[in-house]
Structures are given as C-alpha cells and as structure tokens.
Amino acid sequence: MQETRQNRIARLLQKELAEIFLGQTRQMRGVMVSVTRTKISPDLSICTAYLSIFPSEKAEEILGNINKNEKSIRYELGTRIRNQVRIIPELRFFIDDSLDYLDRIDELLKK
C-alpha cells in the first residue's frame, strides 16, 4: 500500500514539475527541459527528479541554474500541491542522460 502511495505522489510531482519547467523555459528560446522520471523516498520527504535537457551542451549550466533556484521551484510546487500532500518534499535534480547514451549506442552500431 505504501508503494502505491509513493507512485501516485511521484507521478503528481513529475506532472507539476514538468508544468513549472515548461513555464520557465518558454522565456529561454531554444532550450527544453523535461522531467523524465521522479522518485520519492518512503517517508515522502525527498523527491529525486531526473531531467532531460535539450540541447545537451547546455545541460550542466541549466542544471546549475535549477539547483540555485531550488527553493523557488519548491515554493511554486508547494502552492500547486498543498491540498494533496502534507509535506512538500525536498527536491533533488539530476541529469537524465539515457537518451544521449542511446544515441551513442546507435552511432556505434551503425559503424
């Protein structure tokens, strides 16, 4: 039962974070940030979000900006989901480079 609640909360966080990043990246032309996966701790206090950033050359710079603004992102997330969860989880962001990895494998297989 606990795992079902974790999955439900993780999907909610993924959806809301994606909408937050969509609104923020509209201002930056040529950059797209998508939330590929979220995991939440069993006590629902820590959310780990994996981000896919396009173009991948700017990934480190954009991730740095996201980490600097983590508190404002958490605040905005809190205003969106405050009626659905008791505790707004602490956010941790990581780059999801699985698409780059798949492209690299395809490149090697074509050779």
N, C-alpha and C positions, 0 to 999 in steps of 0.2 A: 504494500500500500504506500509506503514511504517513497518508493522508487517512482510510482505513478505520479505522485505529487511533484517530485523533483522534475520529472519530464515535462509536466504541464507548466510549471513555473519557468523552466528553461526555454520552452517554446514561446511563452509570453515575453520573456526578456529578449529573446532573439528578434521577435517581431517589432517590439518597441524600440530596441537599439537600432534596428535597420531603418526605421522611420526617422529617428533622430539624425542618423548619419546621412540619410537622403536629403533631409532639410538643410544640413550644414554643407554638404558637398555641392549643392546647387549653386552656391556662391563661388565656388572654385571651378573654373572651366577646365575640362579635360581630366578630371580626377573622379574616380568612382570607388566608394568604399562599401563593401557588402559584408554582412555578418554571416559567415558560413556555418558556424556551429557555436552553441553555448553549452556550458556545463555548470551545474550548480552544486555546491557542497551539500552534504546530508542535512546540515543544520540551516540551510538556506541563507547563509550569511556571506558567502563568497561566490561570485559569478565569474567564470572564465570565458571570455568571448574571443573567438578566432575570426580575424578579419582578412578578407581578400581585398587587396588594394590594387587598382589599375590606374596608371601604369606602374609596374613593379619596381621601376627605377626610383620612384619617389616613396616607396613603401616605408623605409626607415624614418624619413623626415616626417611623413604624415603620422606614423605611429608615435613618434616623439611628441608631436602636437596633441594627439589624442590623449596621451598619458599626462601631459601638462594640464589639460582641461578635464581630467577625470572627475573632479569634484562637480563641475558644472554639468557634465553629462549625467552624473549620478543624481543631481538635483532635478534635472529635467525628467529623467526616468522616474524619479520618485513622484513627481507631480502627475505623471501619466498612470502609474500603477498603484497609487497609495490606497485605493479602495480594495485592492485584490490581495495584497500581501501585508504582513505586519512590519517586517523589517526590510528596508531597501538594501539589497546586498552590495557589498564592496565589489568594485569592478576591477578586473584584470584583463588587459588586452594583449593578444599575441598575433603575429602574422601567420596566416594560413598559407603556406607556400605549396600546397599539394597540386595546384594547377600548374605552377611552374615546373614542378617535379614531373608531372605527366607529360608536359610539352618536351622536356629534356629526354624522357624515355622514348617518346615518339620520334624525336630527332635521331637518336642513336639507332633505333630500329630501322629507320629509312636508309641509313648508311650501309 
